Amino acid sequence: MKLAVGVNNIFNRMPPYAGISQAAGNNNNNVDTATYSPIGRLMYVSASIKF
Protein backbone atom coordinates (compact mmCIF):
# COMPACT_ATOMS: atom_id res chain seq x y z
CA MET A 1 0.00 0.00 0.00
CA LYS A 2 1.25 3.47 -0.86
CA LEU A 3 -0.18 6.74 0.45
CA ALA A 4 0.94 10.25 -0.53
CA VAL A 5 -0.32 13.55 0.86
CA GLY A 6 1.08 16.91 -0.13
CA VAL A 7 0.67 20.60 -0.88
CA ASN A 8 2.15 22.51 -3.81
CA ASN A 9 2.69 26.26 -3.35
CA ILE A 10 1.76 26.14 0.34
CA PHE A 11 2.05 29.93 0.81
CA ASN A 12 0.01 30.65 -2.37
CA ARG A 13 2.69 32.91 -3.90
CA MET A 14 2.52 34.25 -7.44
CA PRO A 15 5.23 33.25 -9.95
CA PRO A 16 7.94 35.87 -10.63
CA TYR A 17 7.18 38.62 -13.14
CA ALA A 18 8.32 37.99 -16.70
CA GLY A 19 8.85 40.77 -19.21
CA ILE A 20 6.70 40.89 -22.34
CA SER A 21 9.43 39.24 -24.42
CA GLN A 22 9.76 36.36 -21.92
CA ALA A 23 6.08 35.65 -21.26
CA ALA A 24 4.90 32.37 -22.76
CA GLY A 25 2.33 32.95 -25.46
CA ASN A 26 0.43 36.14 -26.10
CA ASN A 27 -2.10 35.96 -23.25
CA ASN A 28 -1.12 39.06 -21.17
CA ASN A 29 -0.60 37.22 -17.89
CA ASN A 30 2.91 38.71 -17.28
CA VAL A 31 4.33 35.44 -15.93
CA ASP A 32 6.09 32.55 -17.64
CA THR A 33 3.39 29.86 -17.41
CA ALA A 34 5.59 27.43 -19.33
CA THR A 35 7.96 27.28 -16.32
CA TYR A 36 5.73 28.20 -13.36
CA SER A 37 2.28 26.83 -12.64
CA PRO A 38 -0.55 29.40 -12.79
CA ILE A 39 -2.48 27.34 -10.19
CA GLY A 40 -2.26 28.67 -6.65
CA ARG A 41 -2.25 26.43 -3.58
CA LEU A 42 -2.93 22.81 -4.54
CA MET A 43 -3.54 20.06 -1.99
CA TYR A 44 -3.52 16.43 -3.03
CA VAL A 45 -4.00 12.91 -1.66
CA SER A 46 -3.07 9.77 -3.54
CA ALA A 47 -3.45 6.12 -2.58
CA SER A 48 -2.62 2.89 -4.36
CA ILE A 49 -2.66 -0.80 -3.51
CA LYS A 50 -0.58 -3.38 -5.31
CA PHE A 51 -1.48 -7.07 -5.12
PyMOL Python script that loads the backbone (N, CA, C, O; Angstrom):
from pymol import cmd

cmd.read_pdbstr("""\
ATOM      1  N   MET A   1       0.848  -1.167   0.000  1.00  0.00           N
ATOM      2  CA  MET A   1       0.000   0.000   0.000  1.00  0.00           C
ATOM      3  C   MET A   1       0.901   1.240   0.000  1.00  0.00           C
ATOM      4  O   MET A   1       1.927   1.286   0.679  1.00  0.00           O
ATOM      5  N   LYS A   2       0.494   2.223  -0.767  1.00  0.00           N
ATOM      6  CA  LYS A   2       1.250   3.468  -0.864  1.00  0.00           C
ATOM      7  C   LYS A   2       0.287   4.636  -0.678  1.00  0.00           C
ATOM      8  O   LYS A   2      -0.774   4.674  -1.302  1.00  0.00           O
ATOM      9  N   LEU A   3       0.652   5.582   0.176  1.00  0.00           N
ATOM     10  CA  LEU A   3      -0.177   6.744   0.454  1.00  0.00           C
ATOM     11  C   LEU A   3       0.696   7.991   0.353  1.00  0.00           C
ATOM     12  O   LEU A   3       1.781   8.047   0.931  1.00  0.00           O
ATOM     13  N   ALA A   4       0.217   8.980  -0.379  1.00  0.00           N
ATOM     14  CA  ALA A   4       0.941  10.248  -0.527  1.00  0.00           C
ATOM     15  C   ALA A   4      -0.011  11.400  -0.256  1.00  0.00           C
ATOM     16  O   ALA A   4      -1.134  11.428  -0.760  1.00  0.00           O
ATOM     17  N   VAL A   5       0.447  12.344   0.541  1.00  0.00           N
ATOM     18  CA  VAL A   5      -0.320  13.547   0.860  1.00  0.00           C
ATOM     19  C   VAL A   5       0.631  14.714   0.694  1.00  0.00           C
ATOM     20  O   VAL A   5       1.778  14.643   1.136  1.00  0.00           O
ATOM     21  N   GLY A   6       0.175  15.790   0.065  1.00  0.00           N
ATOM     22  CA  GLY A   6       1.075  16.913  -0.128  1.00  0.00           C
ATOM     23  C   GLY A   6       0.367  18.200  -0.483  1.00  0.00           C
ATOM     24  O   GLY A   6      -0.840  18.227  -0.723  1.00  0.00           O
ATOM     25  N   VAL A   7       1.154  19.278  -0.512  1.00  0.00           N
ATOM     26  CA  VAL A   7       0.671  20.602  -0.877  1.00  0.00           C
ATOM     27  C   VAL A   7       1.719  21.245  -1.786  1.00  0.00           C
ATOM     28  O   VAL A   7       2.898  21.305  -1.438  1.00  0.00           O
ATOM     29  N   ASN A   8       1.288  21.717  -2.933  1.00  0.00           N
ATOM     30  CA  ASN A   8       2.149  22.507  -3.812  1.00  0.00           C
ATOM     31  C   ASN A   8       1.818  23.976  -3.598  1.00  0.00           C
ATOM     32  O   ASN A   8       0.648  24.340  -3.481  1.00  0.00           O
ATOM     33  N   ASN A   9       2.841  24.821  -3.546  1.00  0.00           N
ATOM     34  CA  ASN A   9       2.689  26.264  -3.351  1.00  0.00           C
ATOM     35  C   ASN A   9       1.919  26.546  -2.058  1.00  0.00           C
ATOM     36  O   ASN A   9       0.869  27.188  -2.077  1.00  0.00           O
ATOM     37  N   ILE A  10       2.446  26.067  -0.957  1.00  0.00           N
ATOM     38  CA  ILE A  10       1.763  26.139   0.337  1.00  0.00           C
ATOM     39  C   ILE A  10       1.446  27.572   0.773  1.00  0.00           C
ATOM     40  O   ILE A  10       0.438  27.797   1.443  1.00  0.00           O
ATOM     41  N   PHE A  11       2.285  28.544   0.408  1.00  0.00           N
ATOM     42  CA  PHE A  11       2.054  29.928   0.808  1.00  0.00           C
ATOM     43  C   PHE A  11       1.283  30.722  -0.242  1.00  0.00           C
ATOM     44  O   PHE A  11       1.088  31.927  -0.085  1.00  0.00           O
ATOM     45  N   ASN A  12       0.843  30.058  -1.316  1.00  0.00           N
ATOM     46  CA  ASN A  12       0.009  30.652  -2.369  1.00  0.00           C
ATOM     47  C   ASN A  12       0.665  31.887  -2.989  1.00  0.00           C
ATOM     48  O   ASN A  12       0.009  32.912  -3.175  1.00  0.00           O
ATOM     49  N   ARG A  13       1.947  31.790  -3.306  1.00  0.00           N
ATOM     50  CA  ARG A  13       2.690  32.909  -3.895  1.00  0.00           C
ATOM     51  C   ARG A  13       2.553  32.906  -5.413  1.00  0.00           C
ATOM     52  O   ARG A  13       2.431  31.853  -6.038  1.00  0.00           O
ATOM     53  N   MET A  14       2.574  34.093  -5.988  1.00  0.00           N
ATOM     54  CA  MET A  14       2.519  34.248  -7.437  1.00  0.00           C
ATOM     55  C   MET A  14       3.894  33.945  -8.035  1.00  0.00           C
ATOM     56  O   MET A  14       4.910  34.154  -7.373  1.00  0.00           O
ATOM     57  N   PRO A  15       3.942  33.455  -9.281  1.00  0.00           N
ATOM     58  CA  PRO A  15       5.225  33.252  -9.947  1.00  0.00           C
ATOM     59  C   PRO A  15       5.914  34.597 -10.187  1.00  0.00           C
ATOM     60  O   PRO A  15       5.247  35.631 -10.193  1.00  0.00           O
ATOM     61  N   PRO A  16       7.238  34.603 -10.386  1.00  0.00           N
ATOM     62  CA  PRO A  16       7.941  35.867 -10.627  1.00  0.00           C
ATOM     63  C   PRO A  16       7.497  36.525 -11.932  1.00  0.00           C
ATOM     64  O   PRO A  16       7.107  35.846 -12.882  1.00  0.00           O
ATOM     65  N   TYR A  17       7.560  37.839 -11.962  1.00  0.00           N
ATOM     66  CA  TYR A  17       7.178  38.620 -13.136  1.00  0.00           C
ATOM     67  C   TYR A  17       8.111  38.309 -14.304  1.00  0.00           C
ATOM     68  O   TYR A  17       9.323  38.188 -14.127  1.00  0.00           O
ATOM     69  N   ALA A  18       7.541  38.182 -15.479  1.00  0.00           N
ATOM     70  CA  ALA A  18       8.324  37.986 -16.698  1.00  0.00           C
ATOM     71  C   ALA A  18       8.012  39.141 -17.638  1.00  0.00           C
ATOM     72  O   ALA A  18       6.853  39.522 -17.801  1.00  0.00           O
ATOM     73  N   GLY A  19       9.045  39.693 -18.253  1.00  0.00           N
ATOM     74  CA  GLY A  19       8.848  40.766 -19.207  1.00  0.00           C
ATOM     75  C   GLY A  19       8.028  40.301 -20.407  1.00  0.00           C
ATOM     76  O   GLY A  19       7.843  39.100 -20.602  1.00  0.00           O
ATOM     77  N   ILE A  20       7.550  41.218 -21.189  1.00  0.00           N
ATOM     78  CA  ILE A  20       6.701  40.888 -22.339  1.00  0.00           C
ATOM     79  C   ILE A  20       7.410  39.940 -23.298  1.00  0.00           C
ATOM     80  O   ILE A  20       6.772  39.053 -23.864  1.00  0.00           O
ATOM     81  N   SER A  21       8.709  40.107 -23.492  1.00  0.00           N
ATOM     82  CA  SER A  21       9.434  39.241 -24.420  1.00  0.00           C
ATOM     83  C   SER A  21       9.628  37.832 -23.861  1.00  0.00           C
ATOM     84  O   SER A  21       9.845  36.895 -24.629  1.00  0.00           O
ATOM     85  N   GLN A  22       9.553  37.664 -22.519  1.00  0.00           N
ATOM     86  CA  GLN A  22       9.762  36.356 -21.918  1.00  0.00           C
ATOM     87  C   GLN A  22       8.463  35.607 -21.636  1.00  0.00           C
ATOM     88  O   GLN A  22       8.489  34.391 -21.447  1.00  0.00           O
ATOM     89  N   ALA A  23       7.345  36.297 -21.605  1.00  0.00           N
ATOM     90  CA  ALA A  23       6.080  35.648 -21.257  1.00  0.00           C
ATOM     91  C   ALA A  23       5.723  34.605 -22.307  1.00  0.00           C
ATOM     92  O   ALA A  23       5.856  34.846 -23.507  1.00  0.00           O
ATOM     93  N   ALA A  24       5.273  33.457 -21.848  1.00  0.00           N
ATOM     94  CA  ALA A  24       4.899  32.375 -22.761  1.00  0.00           C
ATOM     95  C   ALA A  24       3.574  32.709 -23.419  1.00  0.00           C
ATOM     96  O   ALA A  24       2.585  32.992 -22.743  1.00  0.00           O
ATOM     97  N   GLY A  25       3.564  32.674 -24.730  1.00  0.00           N
ATOM     98  CA  GLY A  25       2.327  32.951 -25.461  1.00  0.00           C
ATOM     99  C   GLY A  25       2.020  34.436 -25.521  1.00  0.00           C
ATOM    100  O   GLY A  25       2.859  35.271 -25.182  1.00  0.00           O
ATOM    101  N   ASN A  26       0.838  34.747 -25.946  1.00  0.00           N
ATOM    102  CA  ASN A  26       0.425  36.135 -26.103  1.00  0.00           C
ATOM    103  C   ASN A  26      -0.836  36.381 -25.288  1.00  0.00           C
ATOM    104  O   ASN A  26      -1.781  36.986 -25.794  1.00  0.00           O
ATOM    105  N   ASN A  27      -0.875  35.924 -24.033  1.00  0.00           N
ATOM    106  CA  ASN A  27      -2.099  35.961 -23.251  1.00  0.00           C
ATOM    107  C   ASN A  27      -2.105  37.008 -22.135  1.00  0.00           C
ATOM    108  O   ASN A  27      -3.002  36.975 -21.292  1.00  0.00           O
ATOM    109  N   ASN A  28      -1.157  37.923 -22.094  1.00  0.00           N
ATOM    110  CA  ASN A  28      -1.120  39.062 -21.173  1.00  0.00           C
ATOM    111  C   ASN A  28      -1.172  38.685 -19.696  1.00  0.00           C
ATOM    112  O   ASN A  28      -1.762  39.421 -18.905  1.00  0.00           O
ATOM    113  N   ASN A  29      -0.581  37.577 -19.302  1.00  0.00           N
ATOM    114  CA  ASN A  29      -0.603  37.221 -17.890  1.00  0.00           C
ATOM    115  C   ASN A  29       0.673  37.620 -17.160  1.00  0.00           C
ATOM    116  O   ASN A  29       0.748  37.442 -15.944  1.00  0.00           O
ATOM    117  N   ASN A  30       1.673  38.148 -17.844  1.00  0.00           N
ATOM    118  CA  ASN A  30       2.905  38.706 -17.279  1.00  0.00           C
ATOM    119  C   ASN A  30       3.745  37.730 -16.466  1.00  0.00           C
ATOM    120  O   ASN A  30       4.640  38.164 -15.741  1.00  0.00           O
ATOM    121  N   VAL A  31       3.493  36.448 -16.560  1.00  0.00           N
ATOM    122  CA  VAL A  31       4.331  35.437 -15.931  1.00  0.00           C
ATOM    123  C   VAL A  31       4.619  34.346 -16.952  1.00  0.00           C
ATOM    124  O   VAL A  31       3.867  34.165 -17.910  1.00  0.00           O
ATOM    125  N   ASP A  32       5.704  33.628 -16.741  1.00  0.00           N
ATOM    126  CA  ASP A  32       6.088  32.548 -17.640  1.00  0.00           C
ATOM    127  C   ASP A  32       5.361  31.276 -17.218  1.00  0.00           C
ATOM    128  O   ASP A  32       5.860  30.526 -16.380  1.00  0.00           O
ATOM    129  N   THR A  33       4.191  31.029 -17.792  1.00  0.00           N
ATOM    130  CA  THR A  33       3.392  29.863 -17.413  1.00  0.00           C
ATOM    131  C   THR A  33       3.961  28.564 -17.967  1.00  0.00           C
ATOM    132  O   THR A  33       3.501  27.487 -17.590  1.00  0.00           O
ATOM    133  N   ALA A  34       4.942  28.639 -18.844  1.00  0.00           N
ATOM    134  CA  ALA A  34       5.594  27.428 -19.326  1.00  0.00           C
ATOM    135  C   ALA A  34       6.527  26.851 -18.252  1.00  0.00           C
ATOM    136  O   ALA A  34       6.764  25.644 -18.222  1.00  0.00           O
ATOM    137  N   THR A  35       7.051  27.706 -17.379  1.00  0.00           N
ATOM    138  CA  THR A  35       7.964  27.284 -16.318  1.00  0.00           C
ATOM    139  C   THR A  35       7.269  27.184 -14.962  1.00  0.00           C
ATOM    140  O   THR A  35       7.522  26.249 -14.202  1.00  0.00           O
ATOM    141  N   TYR A  36       6.401  28.136 -14.659  1.00  0.00           N
ATOM    142  CA  TYR A  36       5.730  28.198 -13.359  1.00  0.00           C
ATOM    143  C   TYR A  36       4.247  27.911 -13.523  1.00  0.00           C
ATOM    144  O   TYR A  36       3.623  28.352 -14.488  1.00  0.00           O
ATOM    145  N   SER A  37       3.693  27.182 -12.589  1.00  0.00           N
ATOM    146  CA  SER A  37       2.278  26.831 -12.638  1.00  0.00           C
ATOM    147  C   SER A  37       1.406  28.040 -12.317  1.00  0.00           C
ATOM    148  O   SER A  37       1.687  28.751 -11.353  1.00  0.00           O
ATOM    149  N   PRO A  38       0.354  28.295 -13.098  1.00  0.00           N
ATOM    150  CA  PRO A  38      -0.549  29.398 -12.786  1.00  0.00           C
ATOM    151  C   PRO A  38      -1.548  29.036 -11.680  1.00  0.00           C
ATOM    152  O   PRO A  38      -2.295  29.900 -11.220  1.00  0.00           O
ATOM    153  N   ILE A  39      -1.569  27.778 -11.252  1.00  0.00           N
ATOM    154  CA  ILE A  39      -2.476  27.339 -10.194  1.00  0.00           C
ATOM    155  C   ILE A  39      -1.887  27.743  -8.851  1.00  0.00           C
ATOM    156  O   ILE A  39      -0.692  27.567  -8.612  1.00  0.00           O
ATOM    157  N   GLY A  40      -2.712  28.275  -7.990  1.00  0.00           N
ATOM    158  CA  GLY A  40      -2.259  28.675  -6.649  1.00  0.00           C
ATOM    159  C   GLY A  40      -2.032  27.457  -5.777  1.00  0.00           C
ATOM    160  O   GLY A  40      -1.494  26.452  -6.241  1.00  0.00           O
ATOM    161  N   ARG A  41      -2.430  27.534  -4.533  1.00  0.00           N
ATOM    162  CA  ARG A  41      -2.248  26.434  -3.584  1.00  0.00           C
ATOM    163  C   ARG A  41      -3.005  25.202  -4.090  1.00  0.00           C
ATOM    164  O   ARG A  41      -4.165  25.293  -4.491  1.00  0.00           O
ATOM    165  N   LEU A  42      -2.332  24.060  -4.064  1.00  0.00           N
ATOM    166  CA  LEU A  42      -2.928  22.810  -4.539  1.00  0.00           C
ATOM    167  C   LEU A  42      -2.633  21.715  -3.526  1.00  0.00           C
ATOM    168  O   LEU A  42      -1.474  21.384  -3.276  1.00  0.00           O
ATOM    169  N   MET A  43      -3.686  21.156  -2.946  1.00  0.00           N
ATOM    170  CA  MET A  43      -3.543  20.059  -1.988  1.00  0.00           C
ATOM    171  C   MET A  43      -3.934  18.759  -2.675  1.00  0.00           C
ATOM    172  O   MET A  43      -4.879  18.730  -3.464  1.00  0.00           O
ATOM    173  N   TYR A  44      -3.209  17.684  -2.377  1.00  0.00           N
ATOM    174  CA  TYR A  44      -3.523  16.425  -3.029  1.00  0.00           C
ATOM    175  C   TYR A  44      -3.344  15.246  -2.078  1.00  0.00           C
ATOM    176  O   TYR A  44      -2.563  15.298  -1.128  1.00  0.00           O
ATOM    177  N   VAL A  45      -4.092  14.184  -2.363  1.00  0.00           N
ATOM    178  CA  VAL A  45      -4.001  12.907  -1.655  1.00  0.00           C
ATOM    179  C   VAL A  45      -4.038  11.820  -2.711  1.00  0.00           C
ATOM    180  O   VAL A  45      -4.869  11.850  -3.619  1.00  0.00           O
ATOM    181  N   SER A  46      -3.141  10.868  -2.590  1.00  0.00           N
ATOM    182  CA  SER A  46      -3.072   9.770  -3.543  1.00  0.00           C
ATOM    183  C   SER A  46      -2.875   8.465  -2.776  1.00  0.00           C
ATOM    184  O   SER A  46      -2.096   8.401  -1.825  1.00  0.00           O
ATOM    185  N   ALA A  47      -3.590   7.432  -3.201  1.00  0.00           N
ATOM    186  CA  ALA A  47      -3.450   6.120  -2.576  1.00  0.00           C
ATOM    187  C   ALA A  47      -3.452   5.043  -3.637  1.00  0.00           C
ATOM    188  O   ALA A  47      -4.174   5.138  -4.629  1.00  0.00           O
ATOM    189  N   SER A  48      -2.638   4.010  -3.428  1.00  0.00           N
ATOM    190  CA  SER A  48      -2.620   2.887  -4.359  1.00  0.00           C
ATOM    191  C   SER A  48      -2.317   1.606  -3.592  1.00  0.00           C
ATOM    192  O   SER A  48      -1.606   1.608  -2.587  1.00  0.00           O
ATOM    193  N   ILE A  49      -2.880   0.516  -4.099  1.00  0.00           N
ATOM    194  CA  ILE A  49      -2.660  -0.802  -3.512  1.00  0.00           C
ATOM    195  C   ILE A  49      -2.177  -1.716  -4.619  1.00  0.00           C
ATOM    196  O   ILE A  49      -2.745  -1.742  -5.711  1.00  0.00           O
ATOM    197  N   LYS A  50      -1.138  -2.456  -4.336  1.00  0.00           N
ATOM    198  CA  LYS A  50      -0.582  -3.379  -5.314  1.00  0.00           C
ATOM    199  C   LYS A  50      -0.707  -4.801  -4.764  1.00  0.00           C
ATOM    200  O   LYS A  50      -0.261  -5.084  -3.652  1.00  0.00           O
ATOM    201  N   PHE A  51      -1.310  -5.683  -5.540  1.00  0.00           N
ATOM    202  CA  PHE A  51      -1.483  -7.075  -5.123  1.00  0.00           C
ATOM    203  C   PHE A  51      -0.422  -7.962  -5.709  1.00  0.00           C
ATOM    204  O   PHE A  51      -0.419  -9.167  -5.459  1.00  0.00           O
TER     205      PHE A  51
END
""", "prot")
cmd.dss("prot")
cmd.show_as("cartoon", "prot")
cmd.util.cbc("prot")
cmd.orient("prot")
